[in-house]
Amino acid sequence: MEKQILNSSSIRLIGLLYVLVIIFAGFSQGFVREGIFIPGDPVTSASNILENEDLFRIGLVTDLLAFLLDAIISVLLYLLFKPYGKTLAFISSSLRLLAHPAIGTLNLLNHYLALHVLKSETLSLSFDPGQIKALSHFFMETHGYGYLIAGAFFGIHCILLGTQLVQSGIFPKLLGILMFFAGLGYLIETFGDFAFPGNETAFAWIVGISAALGEVTLAFYFLIKGQPSKSIPS
């Protein structure tokens, strides 16, 4: 009896979904929030949110779409690597589900509340404008911390995924190595930002470069090349 891994079409589907996740999440975090939120400046941040309300809302929607697609990717990755180690595949995919589809999705409440408090008539009756802007700024800061917490789960997933890529023997080992370092990048940013405040920019560069090399390379390899079906002994 033999088990079949996912066929090349399914692997290309993983690649396509992964590319979409990178685009959607990159737009939300790298363009919308990075362009609108000004750390330490509640007044300007609040003005940016209100002046770009449609863009801010779109940023939330694209993030949510990315997390929904990531849930599908998690299941497909489990099916892909299950024949090479069911337990490792289960743990790896579970961590990915926890990172973005679970923690990341709940964290979007902070993104939404940053806008909601600025437009709330009820709050305007109880707090002065400066306090409301500070509250909005607080929610944006909280979103950033939530993103870091999700990054810890995702970092370990990337390390395990890199291990699976190498162990399976059906993909170039370089992909696994790059994903391993991408995972380290996420962990360095998460624990570095919490343990060594003041170095956020340096940690962001580390995760940005390592994730780009690992995740983007893997996504486009899956999308463009895929991998023919291969039978393995049960």
C-alpha positions in Angstrom: 0.0 0.0 0.0 1.3 3.5 -0.9 0.3 7.0 0.1 0.3 9.9 -2.3 1.5 13.4 -1.5 -0.4 16.3 -2.9 -0.1 16.6 -6.6 1.6 19.5 -8.4 -1.6 21.4 -8.9 -2.3 21.4 -5.2 1.2 22.5 -4.4 0.9 25.3 -6.9 -2.4 26.3 -5.2 -0.4 26.6 -1.9 2.0 28.8 -3.7 -0.7 31.0 -5.2 -2.4 31.4 -1.8 0.9 32.1 -0.1 1.7 34.9 -2.7 -1.8 36.4 -2.0 -1.2 36.3 1.7 2.2 38.1 1.2 0.5 40.7 -0.9 -2.5 41.3 1.3 -0.6 41.2 4.6 2.2 43.3 3.2 -0.3 45.9 2.0 -2.0 46.1 5.4 1.1 46.2 7.5 3.7 47.7 5.3 1.6 50.3 3.5 -1.6 51.1 5.5 -0.5 50.9 9.1 3.1 52.0 8.5 1.9 54.9 6.5 -0.9 56.0 8.9 0.3 55.2 12.4 3.0 57.5 13.8 4.5 56.1 17.0 4.4 58.6 19.9 2.2 61.0 18.0 -1.5 60.4 18.8 -2.7 63.6 17.2 -1.1 63.0 13.8 -2.0 59.3 13.9 -5.7 60.1 14.6 -5.8 62.7 11.8 -4.2 60.2 9.4 -6.8 57.5 10.3 -9.8 59.9 9.8 -8.4 61.4 6.6 -7.7 57.9 5.2 -10.7 56.1 6.7 -11.4 54.1 3.5 -7.8 53.0 3.2 -7.7 52.1 6.9 -10.8 49.9 6.5 -9.4 48.3 3.4 -6.3 47.5 5.4 -8.3 45.6 7.9 -10.2 43.7 5.1 -7.0 42.6 3.3 -5.5 41.5 6.6 -8.6 39.4 7.3 -8.4 37.9 3.8 -4.8 37.0 4.4 -5.6 35.2 7.6 -8.5 33.3 6.1 -6.2 32.1 3.3 -3.5 31.2 5.8 -6.0 28.9 7.5 -6.3 27.0 4.1 -2.6 27.0 3.6 -2.1 25.5 7.1 -4.4 22.5 6.2 -2.7 22.0 2.8 0.7 22.1 4.3 -0.4 19.4 6.8 -1.6 17.2 4.0 1.6 17.8 2.0 4.0 16.8 4.8 1.9 14.4 6.7 3.4 11.3 4.9 6.9 12.4 6.1 6.0 12.8 9.7 2.4 13.1 10.9 3.2 14.6 14.4 5.7 17.2 13.1 3.3 18.2 10.3 0.4 18.5 12.8 2.4 20.6 15.2 3.8 22.9 12.5 0.4 23.5 10.9 -1.3 24.0 14.3 1.2 26.8 15.1 0.5 28.5 11.8 -3.3 28.3 12.5 -2.7 29.8 16.0 -0.4 32.6 14.7 -2.5 34.4 12.1 -5.9 32.8 11.7 -6.4 32.8 15.5 -4.2 35.4 17.2 -3.8 37.7 14.2 -7.6 37.7 13.4 -8.5 38.6 17.0 -5.8 41.2 17.0 -7.6 43.0 14.2 -10.1 44.2 16.8 -7.4 46.6 17.9 -7.0 47.9 14.3 -10.8 48.4 14.1 -11.2 50.0 17.5 -8.5 52.6 16.7 -11.0 54.0 14.1 -14.1 53.2 16.1 -13.2 55.3 19.1 -12.5 58.3 16.9 -16.0 58.2 15.4 -17.9 57.1 18.5 -20.5 59.7 19.6 -20.8 58.0 23.0 -17.1 58.4 23.8 -17.2 62.0 22.7 -19.7 62.7 25.4 -17.4 61.3 28.1 -13.9 62.1 27.0 -12.2 65.2 25.5 -10.7 64.9 22.0 -7.2 64.6 23.2 -8.1 61.6 25.4 -9.9 59.9 22.5 -6.9 60.3 20.2 -4.7 58.9 22.9 -7.0 55.9 23.2 -7.0 55.4 19.5 -3.2 55.5 19.6 -3.2 53.0 22.4 -5.2 50.5 20.3 -2.7 50.9 17.4 0.2 50.2 19.8 -1.7 47.2 21.2 -2.2 45.9 17.7 1.6 46.1 17.2 2.2 44.0 20.3 -0.4 41.5 19.2 1.4 41.2 15.9 4.6 40.4 17.7 3.0 37.7 19.8 1.5 36.1 16.7 5.0 36.3 15.2 6.4 34.0 17.9 4.0 31.2 16.9 4.7 31.8 13.3 8.4 31.9 13.8 8.4 28.4 15.3 6.1 27.2 12.5 8.6 28.5 9.9 11.5 26.6 11.6 9.4 23.4 11.6 8.4 24.0 8.0 12.0 24.4 7.1 12.7 21.1 8.8 9.9 19.4 6.9 11.1 20.8 3.6 14.6 19.3 4.2 13.4 16.0 5.6 10.8 15.3 2.9 13.5 15.2 0.2 11.2 16.3 -2.5 12.1 20.0 -2.4 15.5 21.7 -2.7 17.2 21.9 0.8 17.8 25.6 0.2 14.1 26.3 0.6 14.2 24.6 4.0 17.3 26.5 5.1 15.8 29.8 4.1 12.6 29.1 5.9 14.5 28.1 9.0 16.2 31.5 9.1 12.9 33.2 8.3 11.6 31.6 11.5 14.6 32.8 13.5 14.0 36.3 12.1 10.4 36.3 13.5 11.6 35.0 16.9 14.4 37.6 17.1 11.9 40.4 16.4 9.3 39.2 18.8 11.5 38.5 21.8 13.9 41.3 20.9 11.3 43.9 20.9 9.9 42.8 24.2 13.2 42.1 25.9 15.4 44.9 24.4 13.2 47.9 23.6 14.8 50.6 21.5 16.1 48.3 18.9 12.8 47.8 17.0 14.2 49.1 13.7 17.1 46.7 13.7 14.9 43.8 14.5 12.4 44.8 11.8 15.2 44.8 9.2 16.3 41.3 10.4 12.8 39.8 10.0 12.1 41.7 6.8 15.1 40.4 5.0 14.9 36.8 6.4 11.2 36.5 5.7 11.5 37.9 2.2 14.2 35.5 1.4 12.4 32.5 2.9 8.7 33.0 2.4 8.8 34.8 -0.9 11.2 32.2 -2.4 9.1 29.3 -1.1 5.8 30.8 -2.3 7.0 31.4 -5.8 8.8 28.1 -6.0 5.6 26.3 -5.1 3.6 28.5 -7.5 5.9 28.3 -10.5 7.5 24.9 -10.2 5.4 22.8 -7.9 6.3 19.2 -7.5 5.2 16.1 -9.4 3.2 13.5 -7.3 5.5 11.0 -5.7 4.6 7.8 -4.0 6.3 6.7 -0.7 6.0 3.5 1.2 3.3 3.5 3.9 
